[in-house]
Amino acid sequence: MPRATYDGLADAYDSFVDEFGPYYLVAKEALRRLLGPGHGDCLDLGCGGGHFTLVAAELGWTVTGIDASDDQLRLARQRLPAVEFIRGDAAKLPFADGSFDGAFSTFTHTDFDDFAGAVQEARRVLKPGAPFVYVGNHPCFIGPTQELLESGLPRLHPGYRRAGRWSAADAPGTTPGGWRARLGSFVHLPLAQFVNAFAGFTIEQFEELEDGREYPSTIAFRLRSP
């Protein structure tokens, strides 16, 4: 596999997550609520440094995390030494059909070049009727064309329908000195393309999370595999 985007930046991202702990706490509580307690095998798709893997482990799941970044996996293994973490491509999972009793993914559609492919791979490796939870940035209000003002309201710029990877330097939604400026890029999916990535699942619960802002920053689904 080629060098992952987050390699060399894992420690910086870990510090960023800590700095914005209240924002991520809202997402963690959504994952806790929507995934719920479990005692089977659960896949964390794009696990990063393991911040959300910890939530699933606390719920009783036996979690396997997969990520493309060795650097992120280094931190995940330090955080959760008892959990199995695997380096791999989320769109080409190294697991047999029907391997998992549950799965989740958090804040990955802004990083995966093939988010739909990754979601469909998750569907393949889930057992029939298994839950899949997704929590991530709201495609309509957080992204390369949505500039967040000090008021907390988004200023919308042209380009919303342009799907795919954006250079942070070309994106008016990049916060100067922010995480995406440091990372250098992010992926944007318009809402319809984002929702259609979950084709084949049954949507059981959909939420625009309350985080104190007028417009929601975070979106969450609980889905069920066929």
BASE-515205 format. One record per residue: x, y, z of N, C-alpha, C, O in turn; residue number from 0. Coordinates in Angstrom, 2 decimals. Example, Ala and Ser with C-alpha at 12.3 -4.5 7.8 and 13.67 -1.06 7.14 Angstrom:
BEGIN
     n.xx     n.yy     n.zz    ca.xx    ca.yy    ca.zz     c.xx     c.yy     c.zz     o.xx     o.yy     o.zz   nr
    13.19    -5.69     7.80    12.30    -4.50     7.80    13.20    -3.30     7.80    14.24    -3.32     8.46    0
    12.85    -2.25     7.08    13.67    -1.06     7.14    12.90     0.03     7.87    13.41     1.14     8.04    1
% end
This chain:
BEGIN
     n.xx     n.yy     n.zz    ca.xx    ca.yy    ca.zz     c.xx     c.yy     c.zz     o.xx     o.yy     o.zz   nr
     0.84    -1.21     0.00     0.00     0.00     0.00     0.87     1.25     0.00     1.93     1.25     0.63    0
     0.45     2.32    -0.69     1.21     3.56    -0.66     1.12     4.23     0.72     0.30     3.86     1.55    1
     1.99     5.21     0.93     2.00     5.94     2.19     0.65     6.64     2.37     0.16     7.29     1.45    2
     0.06     6.51     3.56    -1.26     7.08     3.83    -1.16     8.56     4.15    -0.12     9.05     4.60    3
    -2.26     9.28     3.93    -2.30    10.72     4.13    -1.91    11.11     5.55    -1.24    12.13     5.75    4
    -2.33    10.32     6.53    -2.11    10.68     7.93    -0.75    10.23     8.47    -0.40    10.56     9.60    5
     0.04     9.48     7.68     1.35     9.06     8.15     2.22    10.29     8.39     2.34    11.17     7.53    6
     2.83    10.33     9.57     3.64    11.48     9.95     2.85    12.57    10.65     3.44    13.55    11.12    7
     1.53    12.42    10.71     0.67    13.45    11.31    -0.21    12.89    12.42    -1.06    13.61    12.96    8
    -0.03    11.63    12.77    -0.93    10.99    13.74    -0.90    11.68    15.09    -1.94    11.90    15.71    9
     0.29    12.03    15.57     0.38    12.68    16.87    -0.29    14.04    16.85    -0.94    14.44    17.81   10
    -0.11    14.77    15.74    -0.75    16.08    15.61    -2.27    15.94    15.58    -2.98    16.76    16.17   11
    -2.75    14.92    14.89    -4.21    14.72    14.84    -4.74    14.32    16.20    -5.84    14.73    16.59   12
    -3.99    13.51    16.93    -4.39    13.12    18.27    -4.56    14.36    19.16    -5.51    14.46    19.93   13
    -3.62    15.29    19.04    -3.70    16.53    19.82    -4.89    17.37    19.38    -5.54    18.01    20.20   14
    -5.19    17.35    18.08    -6.34    18.09    17.56    -7.64    17.54    18.14    -8.52    18.30    18.53   15
    -7.77    16.22    18.19    -8.97    15.59    18.74    -9.12    15.95    20.23   -10.22    16.20    20.71   16
    -8.00    15.95    20.94    -8.05    16.34    22.35    -8.46    17.80    22.50    -9.25    18.13    23.39   17
    -7.93    18.66    21.65    -8.23    20.10    21.73    -9.71    20.37    21.52   -10.29    21.24    22.16   18
   -10.31    19.61    20.61   -11.72    19.80    20.29   -12.55    18.66    20.90   -13.49    18.15    20.29   19
   -12.18    18.29    22.11   -12.84    17.20    22.80   -14.35    17.32    22.90   -15.05    16.33    22.67   20
   -14.90    18.51    23.25   -16.36    18.63    23.35   -17.08    18.31    22.04   -18.16    17.71    22.06   21
   -16.50    18.69    20.90   -17.10    18.39    19.60   -17.13    16.88    19.37   -18.15    16.33    18.96   22
   -16.02    16.22    19.65   -15.95    14.79    19.42   -16.72    14.01    20.48   -17.14    12.88    20.22   23
   -16.92    14.58    21.64   -17.73    13.91    22.66   -19.16    13.72    22.18   -19.76    12.67    22.44   24
   -19.71    14.71    21.49   -21.06    14.59    20.93   -21.13    13.40    19.98   -22.09    12.63    20.00   25
   -20.09    13.24    19.14   -20.06    12.13    18.20   -19.89    10.79    18.91   -20.49     9.79    18.53   26
   -19.06    10.78    19.95   -18.86     9.54    20.70   -20.14     9.09    21.39   -20.45     7.90    21.42   27
   -20.88    10.04    21.93   -22.13     9.68    22.58   -23.16     9.18    21.57   -23.96     8.31    21.89   28
   -23.13     9.74    20.36   -24.03     9.24    19.30   -23.67     7.81    18.94   -24.55     6.96    18.78   29
   -22.37     7.52    18.81   -21.95     6.16    18.51   -22.36     5.22    19.63   -22.87     4.12    19.38   30
   -22.15     5.64    20.86   -22.52     4.80    22.01   -24.02     4.48    21.98   -24.42     3.34    22.22   31
   -24.82     5.46    21.69   -26.28     5.30    21.70   -26.76     4.45    20.51   -27.61     3.58    20.68   32
   -26.21     4.71    19.33   -26.73     4.07    18.12   -26.17     2.66    17.93   -26.87     1.79    17.41   33
   -24.93     2.41    18.34   -24.38     1.06    18.23   -24.90     0.18    19.34   -25.31    -0.96    19.10   34
   -24.90     0.69    20.56   -25.43    -0.06    21.70   -24.53    -1.20    22.15   -23.57    -1.54    21.46   35
   -24.84    -1.79    23.30   -24.04    -2.89    23.82   -24.04    -4.08    22.88   -25.03    -4.35    22.20   36
   -22.93    -4.79    22.85   -22.84    -5.99    22.02   -21.74    -6.90    22.52   -20.84    -6.46    23.24   37
   -21.81    -8.18    22.14   -20.83    -9.16    22.61   -20.20    -9.93    21.45   -19.50   -10.91    21.67   38
   -20.45    -9.48    20.23   -19.88   -10.16    19.08   -18.70    -9.40    18.49   -18.16    -8.49    19.11   39
   -18.32    -9.80    17.29   -17.21    -9.17    16.58   -17.69    -7.92    15.85   -18.71    -7.95    15.16   40
   -16.95    -6.82    16.02   -17.37    -5.53    15.47   -16.19    -4.90    14.73   -15.06    -4.91    15.24   41
   -16.44    -4.37    13.56   -15.40    -3.76    12.73   -15.45    -2.25    12.85   -16.51    -1.64    12.71   42
   -14.29    -1.65    13.12   -14.13    -0.19    13.07   -13.43     0.14    11.76   -12.24    -0.10    11.60   43
   -14.20     0.68    10.82   -13.74     0.93     9.45   -13.09     2.31     9.38   -13.77     3.33     9.48   44
   -11.75     2.33     9.20   -11.03     3.59     9.24   -10.85     4.06    10.67   -11.26     5.16    11.03   45
   -10.24     3.21    11.48   -10.23     3.41    12.93    -9.33     4.54    13.40    -9.48     5.01    14.53   46
    -8.39     4.98    12.55    -7.49     6.05    12.97    -6.73     5.66    14.22    -6.24     4.54    14.35   47
    -6.63     6.61    15.16    -5.90     6.37    16.39    -6.67     5.64    17.47    -6.17     5.49    18.58   48
    -7.87     5.18    17.16    -8.63     4.35    18.09    -9.52     5.08    19.07   -10.01     4.47    20.02   49
    -9.76     6.39    18.87   -10.60     7.14    19.80   -12.01     6.55    19.89   -12.58     6.44    20.97   50
   -12.56     6.18    18.73   -13.93     5.66    18.72   -13.94     4.14    18.92   -14.95     3.59    19.35   51
   -12.84     3.48    18.60   -12.71     2.05    18.90   -12.94     1.82    20.38   -13.57     0.84    20.78   52
   -12.41     2.72    21.19   -12.55     2.62    22.65   -14.02     2.60    23.06   -14.39     1.86    23.98   53
   -14.85     3.40    22.40   -16.28     3.44    22.73   -16.91     2.07    22.51   -17.64     1.57    23.37   54
   -16.63     1.46    21.37   -17.21     0.15    21.07   -16.70    -0.92    22.03   -17.46    -1.79    22.45   55
   -15.43    -0.84    22.37   -14.88    -1.81    23.33   -15.55    -1.66    24.69   -15.83    -2.66    25.35   56
   -15.81    -0.43    25.10   -16.49    -0.20    26.37   -17.92    -0.73    26.35   -18.48    -1.06    27.39   57
   -18.51    -0.82    25.16   -19.87    -1.35    25.02   -19.90    -2.88    25.04   -20.97    -3.48    25.01   58
   -18.73    -3.50    25.08   -18.67    -4.96    25.17   -18.36    -5.67    23.87   -18.23    -6.89    23.85   59
   -18.23    -4.93    22.77   -17.92    -5.55    21.49   -16.45    -6.02    21.46   -15.59    -5.43    22.12   60
   -16.19    -7.06    20.70   -14.83    -7.47    20.38   -14.46    -6.79    19.07   -14.91    -7.21    18.00   61
   -13.65    -5.75    19.15   -13.46    -4.86    18.00   -12.19    -5.22    17.24   -11.16    -5.56    17.82   62
   -12.30    -5.12    15.91   -11.16    -5.15    15.01   -11.13    -3.81    14.28   -12.13    -3.40    13.69   63
    -9.99    -3.14    14.32    -9.86    -1.87    13.63    -9.01    -2.00    12.39    -8.02    -2.72    12.38   64
    -9.40    -1.29    11.33    -8.60    -1.29    10.10    -8.39     0.15     9.65    -9.31     0.96     9.69   65
    -7.17     0.43     9.22    -6.84     1.78     8.75    -5.66     1.68     7.79    -4.89     0.72     7.83   66
    -5.54     2.68     6.92    -4.45     2.69     5.94    -3.17     3.27     6.50    -2.11     3.12     5.88   67
    -3.23     3.92     7.64    -2.08     4.65     8.17    -1.37     3.87     9.27    -1.95     3.61    10.33   68
    -0.12     3.50     9.02     0.69     2.86    10.06     0.86     3.77    11.27     0.88     3.31    12.41   69
     0.98     5.06    11.00     1.20     6.03    12.08    -0.03     6.10    12.99     0.10     6.15    14.21   70
    -1.20     6.12    12.40    -2.42     6.11    13.20    -2.56     4.81    13.97    -2.96     4.81    15.14   71
    -2.24     3.71    13.33    -2.36     2.41    14.00    -1.38     2.29    15.16    -1.67     1.61    16.15   72
    -0.24     2.94    15.06     0.70     2.96    16.18     0.03     3.52    17.43     0.17     2.96    18.52   73
    -0.70     4.63    17.29    -1.39     5.23    18.42    -2.56     4.37    18.88    -2.82     4.26    20.08   74
    -3.27     3.77    17.92    -4.40     2.91    18.29    -3.93     1.72    19.14    -4.59     1.35    20.11   75
    -2.80     1.14    18.77    -2.29    -0.01    19.52    -1.81     0.40    20.91    -1.93    -0.36    21.86   76
    -1.27     1.61    21.01    -0.88     2.12    22.33    -2.11     2.35    23.19    -2.09     2.08    24.39   77
    -3.17     2.86    22.59    -4.39     3.18    23.33    -5.13     1.93    23.75    -5.69     1.87    24.84   78
    -5.15     0.92    22.88    -5.93    -0.30    23.13    -5.08    -1.53    22.77    -5.29    -2.13    21.72   79
    -4.15    -1.90    23.62    -3.24    -3.01    23.29    -3.93    -4.36    23.13    -3.37    -5.27    22.52   80
    -5.14    -4.52    23.67    -5.82    -5.80    23.58    -6.64    -5.94    22.29    -7.17    -7.02    22.01   81
    -6.76    -4.86    21.52    -7.58    -4.87    20.31    -6.71    -5.20    19.10    -5.56    -4.78    19.03   82
    -7.26    -5.94    18.15    -6.55    -6.25    16.91    -6.72    -5.09    15.93    -7.84    -4.71    15.59   83
    -5.61    -4.55    15.47    -5.61    -3.48    14.48    -4.84    -3.95    13.25    -3.76    -4.51    13.36   84
    -5.42    -3.69    12.08    -4.88    -4.19    10.82    -4.69    -3.03     9.85    -5.56    -2.17     9.73   85
    -3.56    -3.00     9.18    -3.37    -2.02     8.10    -3.99    -2.57     6.83    -3.67    -3.68     6.41   86
    -4.87    -1.78     6.23    -5.51    -2.26     5.02    -6.36    -1.20     4.35    -6.55    -0.11     4.90   87
    -6.85    -1.52     3.17    -7.69    -0.65     2.36    -9.15    -0.89     2.72    -9.64    -2.01     2.59   88
    -9.84     0.15     3.18   -11.25    -0.01     3.59   -12.14    -0.42     2.43   -13.20    -1.01     2.66   89
   -11.74    -0.13     1.21   -12.54    -0.51     0.04   -12.20    -1.90    -0.48   -12.81    -2.37    -1.44   90
   -11.23    -2.58     0.16   -10.86    -3.95    -0.20   -10.55    -4.71     1.09    -9.40    -5.05     1.36   91
   -11.58    -4.96     1.87   -11.37    -5.51     3.21   -10.85    -6.96     3.15   -11.34    -7.75     2.34   92
    -9.88    -7.30     3.99    -9.30    -8.65     3.99   -10.06    -9.62     4.89    -9.46   -10.38     5.66   93
   -11.39    -9.60     4.77   -12.24   -10.45     5.61   -13.25   -11.17     4.72   -13.64   -10.68     3.67   94
   -13.66   -12.34     5.17   -14.65   -13.12     4.44   -16.04   -12.52     4.59   -16.30   -11.75     5.51   95
   -16.92   -12.87     3.68   -18.31   -12.43     3.77   -18.90   -12.86     5.12   -18.61   -13.95     5.62   96
   -19.71   -11.98     5.70   -20.43   -12.33     6.91   -19.55   -12.59     8.13   -19.88   -13.43     8.96   97
   -18.44   -11.86     8.24   -17.49   -12.09     9.34   -17.84   -11.38    10.63   -17.39   -11.78    11.70   98
   -18.66   -10.31    10.55   -18.84    -9.44    11.70   -20.31    -9.32    12.13   -21.23    -9.36    11.31   99
   -20.48    -9.17    13.45   -21.81    -9.00    14.04   -22.24    -7.53    14.09   -23.40    -7.24    14.37  100
   -21.32    -6.62    13.81   -21.62    -5.20    13.81   -20.44    -4.45    13.21   -19.34    -5.00    13.10  101
   -20.66    -3.20    12.83   -19.59    -2.38    12.28   -19.94    -0.91    12.45   -21.11    -0.55    12.62  102
   -18.93    -0.09    12.41   -19.15     1.36    12.46   -17.98     2.06    11.79   -16.91     1.48    11.59  103
   -18.20     3.32    11.46   -17.17     4.15    10.87   -17.44     5.59    11.28   -18.60     6.00    11.36  104
   -16.38     6.35    11.55   -16.55     7.71    12.04   -15.63     8.67    11.31   -14.43     8.45    11.21  105
   -16.21     9.74    10.79   -15.47    10.83    10.16   -14.55    10.34     9.04   -13.41    10.79     8.92  106
   -15.05     9.41     8.23   -14.22     8.86     7.16   -14.62     9.33     5.77   -13.80     9.27     4.85  107
   -15.85     9.80     5.57   -16.24    10.18     4.21   -15.50    11.42     3.73   -15.51    11.71     2.53  108
   -14.87    12.16     4.63   -14.06    13.30     4.24   -12.60    12.93     3.99   -11.78    13.79     3.67  109
   -12.28    11.64     4.13   -10.92    11.16     3.88   -10.84    10.04     2.86    -9.86     9.94     2.13  110
   -11.87     9.20     2.78   -11.83     8.06     1.86   -12.06     8.54     0.42   -13.02     9.28     0.16  111
   -11.20     8.12    -0.51   -11.44     8.45    -1.92   -12.58     7.62    -2.50   -13.22     8.04    -3.46  112
   -12.84     6.46    -1.93   -13.95     5.61    -2.39   -14.81     5.26    -1.18   -14.81     4.12    -0.71  113
   -15.54     6.25    -0.68   -16.37     6.02     0.50   -17.46     5.00     0.22   -17.71     4.12     1.04  114
   -18.12     5.10    -0.95   -19.18     4.15    -1.29   -18.63     2.73    -1.34   -19.28     1.79    -0.88  115
   -17.44     2.57    -1.91   -16.82     1.24    -1.97   -16.55     0.68    -0.59   -16.73    -0.51    -0.35  116
   -16.10     1.56     0.32   -15.82     1.12     1.69   -17.10     0.70     2.40   -17.11    -0.30     3.12  117
   -18.17     1.47     2.22   -19.44     1.13     2.87   -19.98    -0.20     2.33   -20.49    -1.02     3.09  118
   -19.85    -0.40     1.03   -20.34    -1.65     0.46   -19.48    -2.84     0.90   -19.98    -3.96     1.03  119
   -18.20    -2.61     1.12   -17.37    -3.66     1.69   -17.80    -3.99     3.12   -17.83    -5.15     3.53  120
   -18.14    -2.95     3.88   -18.66    -3.18     5.23   -19.93    -4.02     5.16   -20.11    -4.93     5.97  121
   -20.79    -3.72     4.22   -22.02    -4.50     4.06   -21.70    -5.96     3.73   -22.37    -6.88     4.23  122
   -20.70    -6.17     2.90   -20.32    -7.54     2.53   -19.86    -8.36     3.72   -20.20    -9.53     3.84  123
   -19.07    -7.74     4.60   -18.47    -8.52     5.70   -19.38    -8.61     6.93   -19.04    -9.28     7.91  124
   -20.53    -7.94     6.88   -21.48    -8.03     7.98   -22.39    -9.25     7.83   -22.74    -9.64     6.71  125
   -22.77    -9.83     8.95   -23.77   -10.88     8.94   -25.14   -10.30     8.63   -25.37    -9.11     8.86  126
   -26.06   -11.09     8.11   -27.41   -10.58     7.85   -28.04   -10.02     9.11   -28.00   -10.63    10.18  127
   -28.63    -8.83     8.97   -29.31    -8.20    10.09   -28.41    -7.48    11.06   -28.88    -6.97    12.08  128
   -27.10    -7.40    10.76   -26.16    -6.76    11.68   -26.25    -5.23    11.57   -26.57    -4.71    10.50  129
   -25.97    -4.51    12.65   -26.02    -3.05    12.63   -24.74    -2.44    12.05   -23.65    -2.99    12.21  130
   -24.91    -1.31    11.39   -23.79    -0.49    10.93   -24.10     0.95    11.30   -25.17     1.47    10.97  131
   -23.18     1.60    11.99   -23.37     2.98    12.43   -22.33     3.86    11.76   -21.14     3.54    11.71  132
   -22.80     4.99    11.24   -21.88     5.99    10.69   -22.11     7.33    11.36   -23.24     7.78    11.50  133
   -21.01     7.97    11.77   -21.04     9.32    12.35   -19.96    10.13    11.65   -18.81     9.70    11.57  134
   -20.32    11.31    11.16   -19.32    12.14    10.48   -19.79    13.55    10.26   -20.89    13.93    10.67  135
   -18.94    14.34     9.62   -19.28    15.73     9.35   -20.49    15.84     8.43   -20.67    15.02     7.52  136
   -21.32    16.84     8.66   -22.52    17.05     7.85   -22.11    17.55     6.46   -21.51    18.62     6.36  137
   -22.42    16.80     5.39   -21.96    17.20     4.06   -22.46    18.55     3.58   -21.84    19.18     2.73  138
   -23.59    19.00     4.12   -24.16    20.26     3.66   -23.52    21.49     4.31   -23.54    22.58     3.73  139
   -22.95    21.32     5.49   -22.52    22.49     6.25   -21.04    22.46     6.66   -20.51    23.47     7.14  140
   -20.36    21.32     6.48   -18.94    21.21     6.77   -18.26    20.63     5.54   -18.58    19.51     5.13  141
   -17.33    21.37     4.94   -16.66    20.86     3.76   -15.86    21.93     3.05   -15.70    23.04     3.58  142
   -15.36    21.62     1.87   -14.47    22.54     1.17   -15.14    23.82     0.69   -14.46    24.83     0.48  143
   -16.47    23.81     0.51   -17.16    25.02     0.03   -17.96    25.71     1.12   -18.66    26.69     0.84  144
   -17.87    25.22     2.35   -18.66    25.78     3.44   -17.71    26.44     4.45   -17.10    25.76     5.27  145
   -17.60    27.74     4.38   -16.71    28.50     5.25   -17.40    28.74     6.59   -18.49    29.30     6.63  146
   -16.77    28.33     7.67   -17.35    28.51     8.99   -16.91    29.85     9.56   -15.72    30.10     9.76  147
   -17.88    30.71     9.81   -17.60    32.05    10.32   -17.53    32.04    11.84   -17.96    31.08    12.48  148
   -17.00    33.11    12.41   -16.90    33.21    13.87   -18.28    33.16    14.53   -18.39    32.78    15.69  149
   -19.31    33.55    13.80   -20.68    33.49    14.31   -21.17    32.06    14.49   -22.18    31.82    15.15  150
   -20.45    31.11    13.88   -20.88    29.72    13.90   -21.75    29.34    12.71   -22.10    28.17    12.54  151
   -22.10    30.33    11.89   -22.93    30.08    10.71   -22.04    29.80     9.50   -20.98    30.41     9.38  152
   -22.45    28.92     8.61   -21.65    28.65     7.41   -21.90    29.69     6.32   -23.03    30.14     6.12  153
   -20.84    30.07     5.63   -20.97    30.88     4.42   -20.71    29.94     3.25   -19.64    29.34     3.15  154
   -21.70    29.81     2.37   -21.61    28.84     1.28   -20.97    29.46     0.05   -21.28    30.58    -0.34  155
   -20.06    28.70    -0.56   -19.34    29.13    -1.76   -19.68    28.21    -2.93   -20.16    27.10    -2.70  156
   -19.43    28.65    -4.17   -19.67    27.77    -5.32   -18.82    26.51    -5.24   -17.72    26.50    -4.68  157
   -19.36    25.43    -5.82   -18.61    24.19    -5.91   -19.17    23.04    -5.11   -18.57    21.96    -5.07  158
   -20.33    23.24    -4.45   -20.89    22.19    -3.60   -21.07    20.87    -4.35   -20.87    19.80    -3.77  159
   -21.45    20.91    -5.62   -21.73    19.68    -6.37   -20.47    19.01    -6.92   -20.56    17.96    -7.55  160
   -19.32    19.60    -6.70   -18.07    19.01    -7.16   -17.60    17.97    -6.14   -17.03    18.31    -5.10  161
   -17.85    16.71    -6.45   -17.47    15.62    -5.55   -16.02    15.25    -5.75   -15.44    15.48    -6.81  162
   -15.43    14.67    -4.72   -14.08    14.17    -4.83   -13.11    14.91    -3.92   -13.52    15.66    -3.03  163
   -11.82    14.68    -4.15   -10.80    15.25    -3.28   -10.47    16.67    -3.71   -10.24    16.96    -4.88  164
   -10.45    17.56    -2.73   -10.10    18.96    -2.92    -8.75    19.23    -2.27    -8.44    18.69    -1.21  165
    -7.95    20.05    -2.92    -6.78    20.60    -2.27    -7.24    21.62    -1.23    -8.09    22.47    -1.53  166
    -6.70    21.56    -0.03    -7.09    22.51     1.01    -6.80    23.94     0.58    -7.51    24.87     0.97  167
    -5.76    24.12    -0.21    -5.39    25.46    -0.66    -6.43    26.06    -1.59    -6.54    27.28    -1.69  168
    -7.20    25.22    -2.26    -8.22    25.68    -3.21    -9.62    25.73    -2.62   -10.57    26.07    -3.31  169
    -9.76    25.40    -1.34   -11.07    25.25    -0.72   -11.37    26.40     0.23   -10.67    26.58     1.22  170
   -12.41    27.20    -0.07   -12.76    28.30     0.83   -13.23    27.83     2.20   -13.26    28.61     3.14  171
   -13.58    26.56     2.31   -13.99    26.02     3.60   -12.83    25.62     4.50   -13.05    25.19     5.63  172
   -11.61    25.75     4.01   -10.43    25.44     4.83   -10.22    26.53     5.87   -10.10    27.71     5.52  173
   -10.19    26.16     7.13    -9.92    27.12     8.20    -8.43    27.44     8.23    -7.62    26.52     8.37  174
    -8.05    28.70     8.12    -6.62    29.04     8.16    -5.97    28.51     9.44    -6.44    28.78    10.54  175
    -4.91    27.77     9.29    -4.23    27.18    10.43    -4.92    25.96    11.02    -4.45    25.40    12.01  176
    -6.05    25.55    10.42    -6.82    24.42    10.93    -6.26    23.08    10.49    -5.21    23.00     9.84  177
    -7.00    22.01    10.85    -6.50    20.68    10.57    -6.39    20.40     9.09    -5.39    19.84     8.64  178
    -7.40    20.78     8.31    -7.37    20.46     6.88    -6.25    21.23     6.16    -5.67    20.73     5.20  179
    -5.96    22.43     6.64    -4.85    23.18     6.07    -3.54    22.42     6.28    -2.69    22.39     5.39  180
    -3.39    21.81     7.44    -2.18    21.05     7.72    -2.15    19.74     6.95    -1.11    19.34     6.44  181
    -3.29    19.08     6.86    -3.36    17.80     6.15    -3.17    18.00     4.64    -2.54    17.18     3.96  182
    -3.73    19.11     4.14    -3.52    19.45     2.74    -4.66    19.14     1.79    -4.66    19.61     0.66  183
    -5.64    18.35     2.24    -6.76    18.01     1.35    -7.91    17.45     2.16    -7.75    17.07     3.32  184
    -9.08    17.39     1.53   -10.19    16.63     2.06   -11.16    16.29     0.95   -11.19    16.93    -0.09  185
   -11.95    15.24     1.20   -12.90    14.73     0.21   -14.27    15.31     0.50   -14.70    15.39     1.65  186
   -14.96    15.69    -0.55   -16.33    16.20    -0.40   -17.30    15.31    -1.17   -17.05    14.95    -2.32  187
   -18.41    14.96    -0.52   -19.52    14.28    -1.17   -20.78    15.11    -0.96   -21.16    15.36     0.18  188
   -21.44    15.55    -2.04   -22.76    16.18    -1.87   -23.70    15.22    -1.15   -23.49    14.00    -1.17  189
   -24.74    15.76    -0.53   -25.60    14.96     0.33   -26.16    13.72    -0.38   -26.14    12.63     0.19  190
   -26.66    13.87    -1.62   -27.25    12.74    -2.31   -26.23    11.63    -2.53   -26.54    10.46    -2.32  191
   -25.04    11.98    -2.96   -24.00    10.97    -3.19   -23.58    10.33    -1.88   -23.30     9.13    -1.83  192
   -23.53    11.11    -0.82   -23.20    10.59     0.50   -24.24     9.56     0.96   -23.88     8.46     1.37  193
   -25.52     9.92     0.89   -26.58     9.02     1.35   -26.65     7.77     0.47   -26.84     6.66     0.98  194
   -26.48     7.94    -0.85   -26.55     6.80    -1.76   -25.41     5.81    -1.54   -25.50     4.66    -1.98  195
   -24.35     6.23    -0.87   -23.26     5.30    -0.55   -23.75     4.16     0.34   -23.13     3.09     0.37  196
   -24.85     4.37     1.06   -25.37     3.36     1.99   -26.43     2.46     1.32   -27.17     1.77     2.01  197
   -26.49     2.48     0.01   -27.46     1.65    -0.72   -27.35     0.19    -0.31   -26.25    -0.35    -0.17  198
   -28.51    -0.43    -0.11   -28.56    -1.83     0.29   -28.79    -2.02     1.78   -29.26    -3.08     2.20  199
   -28.45    -1.01     2.58   -28.76    -1.02     4.01   -30.18    -0.50     4.24   -30.72     0.23     3.41  200
   -30.76    -0.87     5.34   -32.00    -0.26     5.82   -31.65     0.79     6.86   -30.97     0.50     7.84  201
   -32.13     2.02     6.65   -31.89     3.07     7.63   -32.89     2.92     8.78   -34.11     2.95     8.57  202
   -32.38     2.75     9.99   -33.22     2.63    11.18   -33.32     3.93    11.96   -34.35     4.22    12.58  203
   -32.25     4.72    11.92   -32.24     5.98    12.67   -31.31     6.95    11.95   -30.22     6.59    11.52  204
   -31.78     8.19    11.84   -30.98     9.25    11.22   -31.02    10.46    12.13   -32.10    10.85    12.58  205
   -29.86    11.07    12.40   -29.81    12.20    13.32   -28.88    13.28    12.80   -27.82    12.99    12.24  206
   -29.27    14.54    12.98   -28.39    15.69    12.85   -28.09    16.13    14.28   -28.95    16.70    14.95  207
   -26.88    15.86    14.73   -26.57    15.92    16.15   -26.62    17.35    16.69   -26.25    18.31    16.01  208
   -27.08    17.47    17.91   -27.13    18.76    18.61   -25.78    19.05    19.24   -25.32    18.32    20.12  209
   -25.14    20.11    18.78   -23.84    20.47    19.34   -23.77    21.94    19.73   -22.69    22.50    19.91  210
   -24.94    22.57    19.86   -25.00    23.97    20.27   -24.92    24.96    19.14   -25.01    26.16    19.37  211
   -24.75    24.48    17.90   -24.68    25.38    16.75   -26.04    25.47    16.07   -26.86    24.55    16.15  212
   -26.26    26.61    15.40   -27.53    26.82    14.70   -27.70    25.79    13.57   -28.79    25.25    13.38  213
   -26.62    25.52    12.84   -26.65    24.53    11.77   -25.86    23.30    12.23   -24.78    23.46    12.81  214
   -26.35    22.10    11.97   -25.67    20.91    12.48   -24.33    20.67    11.80   -24.19    20.83    10.59  215
   -23.35    20.30    12.60   -22.01    19.99    12.08   -21.83    18.50    11.85   -20.98    18.09    11.06  216
   -22.61    17.69    12.54   -22.39    16.25    12.55   -23.68    15.50    12.23   -24.76    15.88    12.66  217
   -23.53    14.44    11.46   -24.66    13.64    11.00   -24.42    12.19    11.42   -23.28    11.74    11.48  218
   -25.49    11.46    11.71   -25.32    10.09    12.19   -26.43     9.19    11.67   -27.59     9.60    11.56  219
   -26.05     7.95    11.34   -27.00     6.92    10.89   -26.82     5.66    11.72   -25.71     5.31    12.11  220
   -27.93     5.00    11.98   -27.89     3.58    12.37   -28.59     2.83    11.25   -29.74     3.11    10.93  221
   -27.87     1.86    10.66   -28.39     1.10     9.54   -28.38    -0.38     9.89   -27.79    -0.80    10.89  222
   -29.04    -1.15     9.05   -29.11    -2.60     9.27   -28.78    -3.30     7.94   -29.32    -2.95     6.89  223
   -27.89    -4.29     7.99   -27.54    -5.03     6.78   -28.69    -5.96     6.38   -29.45    -6.40     7.23  224
   -28.81    -6.25     5.10   -29.91    -7.09     4.65   -29.74    -8.55     5.07   -30.59    -9.39     4.76  225
% end
